[in-house]
């Protein structure tokens, strides 16, 4: 079974959007290259959590992605890592490593803010790229995908 299949089967439980609205958030696959990058996002695109899954430690790749979206450097303390083993995934293989995951939550660390109009990370509904916009915004597409309005 692929990492993507495992992640979507085992970790795609519906959950409430945290920090943005009360709607249901779900997993969105943003990228599948060296690692599988998944965002937990609500229908409005607000990203509650970003995760990078792979056979190796993905913390630096995830940090780079978040820094690019935020437009600022961040510390290692904002990225957490975990290793998933066969035994804790309900699979045969005991202590075999199934995958490693690096994750970032939007509402902790140096990126946390209580400002109701703060800029927050969203995932584009069209291309899946990450972009910043004010938290109360209703725009669901990044600037590259949002049709230009006549001025």
N, C-alpha and C positions, 0 to 999 in steps of 0.2 A: 504494500500500500504506500502511495506517495506521501510526502510530508503534507502537501496541500490537502489531500483526501483526509488524512488523519486530523489535521487542524480543523477543517470544516465539519467533520463528523463529531469530534470530541469537544471543541471549544467554541461552537457557534450558538450557544444558548442565548435566547433573547434576554436583553437586559435594558435597564432604563438609561437614557442619556444622562450623563453626570456633568453638571456645570453649565448646561445650555437650555434644555427644555425637559419636558416630562414624557417625550415620545420614546418609542422603542428604538434601541440601537442594535446594530448587527454587524457582523464581520464583512468587510469589503477587501477583496484582494487588490492591492495597489500595484504590486510588482512581483514577477516571477523570473528572477535571473539567478545570480549566485545564491541568493536567499529569497525566501517567500516573505514579502512584506504585507501585513494585514493591518487594517485600521478598524477599530470599533467606532462606528459613526452612526449618527441618527439620520433620518431622511433629509434634514437640512444640511448635512455634511459635516457637522461639528465632530471633531475627532476627540474621543474620550481617551483612547489608548492606541498606541502604535506598537506593533510587534514585528520582529524580524526572526524568522525561523530558518534553521539550516543545520548542516552537519558540523559546523564550527561556530566559534564565538562571533556573533554579529554585532557586538556593542559599538564598535567604531563605525561601522556602516550605518547603523541606525542613528547614532549621534550626528553623523554627517548629514543625513536626511533631515533630521529635526532642526539642526543649525541652519541648513539651507532654507527651510520653511520659515523659521523664526527670524532669520537675518541677523543672528547673533551667536556668539560662542556660548556653549553651556558646559557645565562641569560633568565629570564622570558620575557624580552622585545622583544625577537625574535619570541615568539609564540603569536599569536593573537587569540581571541575567539569571537564568535558571537552566537546568539540564533536566530533560524528561527521560526517564528510564522505562524499559519494557514493563517492569512490575507495576509502576504507577499509572501506566496507560492501559492496564488490563490485558497485556499481551504476553505471549510466551517469550522467554529470553532473559528473564530475571534482571540482572544488572547491566544488560546491554543498553547503550545510549541510543535512544530513538532520534532525538534531535536536541539542539540547544536553541534557546530563545532569549532575545534581548527585548526589553519593553520599556516604554516611556508613557507616563500618564500626564495629561495636560495640566492637571490640577495639583501637582506637587513640585517641590523644589523651587528653583529660581524662576520658573515660568508661572508660578501661582500668583493670582491677583484677584482681589475682590471687586475691582472696578467693573460696574455693569456694562461699560462701553469699551472694555479692554479689547485689544486685538487678539484674536484666537486663531488656531490652526483648523482649517477645514479641508476636506477632501473633495475635489471636483467631481460632480455627478457625471461628467462626460469622459474625462481622460484619467481621472484618479490621482492627478497630481495634487500636492499639498500647497495651500496658499493661505495667507493671512488676510483677515478682514475683521471689522468690528463684530463683537459677539452678537449683538441684536440683528445683524444683517440677515436678509432673507434670500440673498444671492446664493445659488447652489453650484455655480460654475466658476472656474478660475478666470482671470482676465483674458487668457488666450482663447478660451472656449465661449465666454459670454459674448453674445452678438453685440457689436458696437451700436449704440443708440445715436440717432442724429442729434446734433446739438442745436 
